Structures are given as C-alpha cells and as structure tokens.
Amino acid sequence: MKIIAYNVLPFEEEHFLNAKQSYNLEQLTTIDQPLTMENVNLAKGFDAVNVLAHSQINAEILNTLHDFGIKHLSTRTIGYDHINVETAHSLGISISNAHYPPYNVAEFTVMIMLMLIRKIKVSICRALVNDFSLDGLQGKELRSMTVGIIGTGKIGQSVIEILSGFGCKILAYNKTPISHVETYAEYVDLDTLLKQSDIISLHIPLTEENHHLINKETIKKMKKNVLLINTSRGGLINSEDLIDGLESEWIGGAGLDTLEEETGISHFDIGTRIINKRPLFYLKQFPNVIFTQHYAFFTEEATNAMVRSGLEGLMLGLEGKENPYLIV
C-alpha cells in the first residue's frame, strides 16, 4: 500500500512517522507543498493521495490522478470544500475527510466569546503601552446573555454543553433537531435565533445553500450590539456586509478564526509581501474584532487524529472495507 501526502507541515511529521510504523505501510511519502498541477506527477505510482485544505483539488488535478490510476483521495480536514466532489464522483474517485474530537474548536469558540464580552483585545493593547485605565473596558457576564448556536453537529453540541455551565440562555438552530441537545438548549427557527441572540456562533459546513448566510439582510434581523463568532468556514459570512455592520455599530464585535479572504494568508508568514486582501486586513484593525489564523482546531490531540483518520480513510478504501470517513 503506497500513499503520498501533500502539504505536510512540520508539526505533522512526527505523527506521520508514528502512523507509518503503527499501520505498517509499505510506503508513505510526505511532500511539504500543496498538491498542484506542477507537482501532481509526484503522485504517479502511488495507490492513494492525502492532502490539506491548501490543496485546491480541481477537475484538472482529479483527471490527472484518475489517469494515474488513483481512486482514493483524502483530506486531513473536516471540511472538504477545497475538493471538486462532483468531478471526483464522476471519475469514480472516493473522497474521505478527517474526524477529530470536537472539544478543540468548541473550547476555542467559548474562549473567543469571553474575550469579546470582556474586551480583552483592547485591554492587552493598552497594557503593552502601559495604559492601565478602565475607560471603555466594562464588560458583561455570559450568564446574563442569550447565545445562539447555528448548527448542532458535534462541534455545535460541544459548544452548547460547555456554555450550559455558564448559566446563559442557549438557542439552537439546525435543520434536524437533536433530542439530547434540548437538555441544554431551545431549538428555534433561524429568524428567532437572529432576533433574540446577544451572541451568534456558526457551526455549519459551507455549502451553496448557506454561502454568505450572514449578510446585510440577516444582519438587519439581529439585535443591536450582537457579537458574531465564526470558527467554521469563512464563506458563511459576507465580509463587506460584516464591515458595514461594524462601522454602523449595529454589530458589537466579531470573533473570526476564519474569513473568506484567508486563502494564501492563514497558516503563512506573509512578511512584507503586498497582499490584495482588503476585507481581511481592514477587519482585523477593529478594536472589537478578534481575528485569528484559522487555528481553533490546532491542538496536539487533533493533529494526531487528523493525520491518522486521513490515512485510515485511504487504507479502508484500498482494502474495500466499510469507511466511516467516506464523503464520495
């Protein structure tokens, strides 16, 4: 069984080495660059391919892999919007994603909520220049707020469970309500959640249907001074409409671990390069916006799980066994 993994980052290398030994793989080759048409030929002679989200797997790449006889591709991410799944399906290439426990993103999400309501960004910036004044730093207590969770999959459920310990009112929206979630949260329709929530947190995958779910129309339905949290997918929010909401002070703040404009930015040191990502750089300058480099997932436990599940999805596919990671 021969597997090639692209875009392997330094912090993943040890996990790949351990996985190769524990799975007794015949060959596991790692490449530090994303998969592109310029390096796709490196996959020739392998049985399966593993990638990260920096690899934009388009129809051209998939056709080339198909020509090489490769029928199994996996991503070391939960999201798979960087892969043209329709083309993969038409070519008979199976696509698997990664699974990891939801606690990393859930804990990060609640942390960002607390940082926003206590205005930590402003406090830290002031302290760096020896300004220890309290003006403008008065915050709120989470227990007195209503938090709306859009999406109650594994991560959304974990966020709700953590929040339940703070004593806040929790509203939830999901296409299909999940019974045990109702122990902690009240399911409502989307409009009700938008209108009643002091904090709104997104925990849904990015699809054509919910692309720019947060836009000028949905923002109008929200409470004044609402706080928005996105640790899911950048494309869920229209950045320009978010900027308008912040400038008009209708939106009270935002915690953004991901943005639509992050491609080529997140996970890279861009140094002094000129980057045409105006919404991203404008958003991060707001005192009431916390922007992080798409690393809510980034724990030792999650990294190991991402590597192993990415490889397991390929191995199960090659062995013709039931594959819980299978998307296509």
URHUFEN-V46911 format. One record per residue. N is the residue number from 1. OMEGA is omega in whole degrees, 0 to 359 (NA if undefined). NEAR is the number of other ideal C-beta (glycine too) atoms within 12 Angstrom. Layout:
N OMEGA NEAR
N OMEGA NEAR
This chain:
1 184 22
2 182 26
3 174 38
4 181 39
5 180 44
6 175 40
7 178 34
8 183 35
9 184 27
10 182 13
11 179 21
12 190 34
13 180 20
14 180 18
15 177 33
16 180 35
17 179 19
18 180 18
19 179 32
20 181 26
21 184 13
22 179 17
23 178 26
24 181 12
25 179 29
26 179 16
27 175 17
28 182 34
29 180 25
30 179 33
31 183 31
32 181 20
33 174 20
34 178 32
35 178 39
36 177 22
37 180 20
38 182 15
39 181 22
40 180 32
41 178 19
42 181 26
43 181 35
44 180 19
45 178 18
46 180 33
47 186 31
48 185 41
49 178 52
50 184 51
51 168 45
52 185 40
53 177 35
54 177 28
55 178 37
56 188 26
57 182 43
58 183 21
59 181 21
60 179 19
61 181 34
62 177 36
63 179 21
64 177 28
65 178 42
66 178 27
67 178 17
68 181 26
69 181 19
70 183 39
71 182 27
72 180 43
73 176 51
74 176 49
75 179 43
76 179 47
77 174 42
78 178 38
79 181 33
80 180 34
81 175 30
82 181 32
83 176 36
84 188 25
85 179 28
86 178 18
87 179 23
88 180 33
89 182 20
90 181 14
91 182 29
92 177 19
93 179 36
94 179 34
95 177 41
96 175 40
97 182 36
98 174 37
99 170 29
100 181 32
101 187 24
102 190 32
103 182 24
104 181 31
105 181 43
106 179 37
107 180 26
108 180 37
109 180 46
110 177 36
111 180 29
112 176 37
113 182 41
114 179 29
115 180 30
116 185 40
117 176 34
118 173 23
119 185 26
120 181 23
121 180 29
122 181 27
123 181 24
124 181 17
125 177 20
126 183 19
127 180 15
128 179 11
129 175 11
130 173 8
131 184 15
132 179 13
133 182 13
134 184 13
135 176 11
136 184 15
137 181 22
138 183 13
139 178 24
140 176 24
141 185 15
142 183 29
143 182 18
144 187 15
145 174 31
146 183 33
147 178 44
148 181 47
149 178 47
150 183 47
151 181 44
152 168 39
153 185 28
154 181 25
155 179 40
156 178 39
157 181 33
158 176 31
159 180 46
160 181 41
161 178 27
162 181 31
163 183 37
164 179 27
165 181 14
166 177 25
167 180 15
168 174 32
169 184 26
170 173 42
171 181 37
172 174 44
173 176 38
174 180 29
175 178 18
176 178 12
177 179 19
178 192 22
179 186 14
180 176 15
181 183 30
182 173 19
183 186 16
184 188 29
185 176 36
186 176 27
187 178 29
188 175 25
189 187 19
190 181 29
191 179 18
192 179 21
193 181 36
194 185 30
195 189 23
196 188 26
197 172 39
198 177 35
199 177 45
200 182 51
201 185 53
202 180 47
203 180 43
204 176 35
205 178 28
206 177 29
207 176 19
208 183 12
209 184 12
210 175 26
211 184 19
212 174 26
213 176 36
214 183 44
215 185 26
216 181 21
217 180 17
218 178 32
219 178 32
220 182 20
221 185 25
222 175 36
223 174 26
224 181 16
225 176 24
226 175 38
227 180 43
228 178 51
229 176 50
230 173 45
231 184 46
232 181 44
233 185 38
234 184 37
235 177 30
236 183 38
237 170 47
238 187 28
239 181 35
240 178 23
241 175 29
242 178 45
243 179 32
244 180 23
245 178 37
246 181 31
247 178 18
248 181 17
249 170 15
250 174 25
251 184 37
252 179 32
253 181 37
254 173 44
255 189 42
256 173 46
257 181 39
258 178 42
259 179 40
260 184 32
261 188 29
262 183 33
263 182 25
264 180 20
265 182 29
266 180 30
267 179 26
268 171 18
269 185 11
270 174 17
271 183 8
272 179 6
273 175 11
274 184 9
275 179 19
276 180 13
277 188 24
278 181 17
279 182 29
280 185 33
281 176 21
282 181 20
283 187 40
284 180 30
285 179 18
286 179 29
287 181 24
288 175 35
289 173 38
290 179 38
291 178 38
292 193 32
293 179 23
294 182 33
295 177 24
296 181 38
297 201 39
298 172 26
299 179 21
300 181 17
301 182 19
302 180 32
303 178 32
304 180 29
305 180 29
306 179 43
307 184 42
308 180 31
309 175 33
310 179 48
311 181 44
312 178 35
313 178 39
314 182 44
315 180 33
316 178 24
317 180 34
318 180 28
319 180 16
320 182 12
321 178 14
322 188 12
323 181 25
324 180 15
325 189 35
326 174 27
327 180 29
328 NA 29
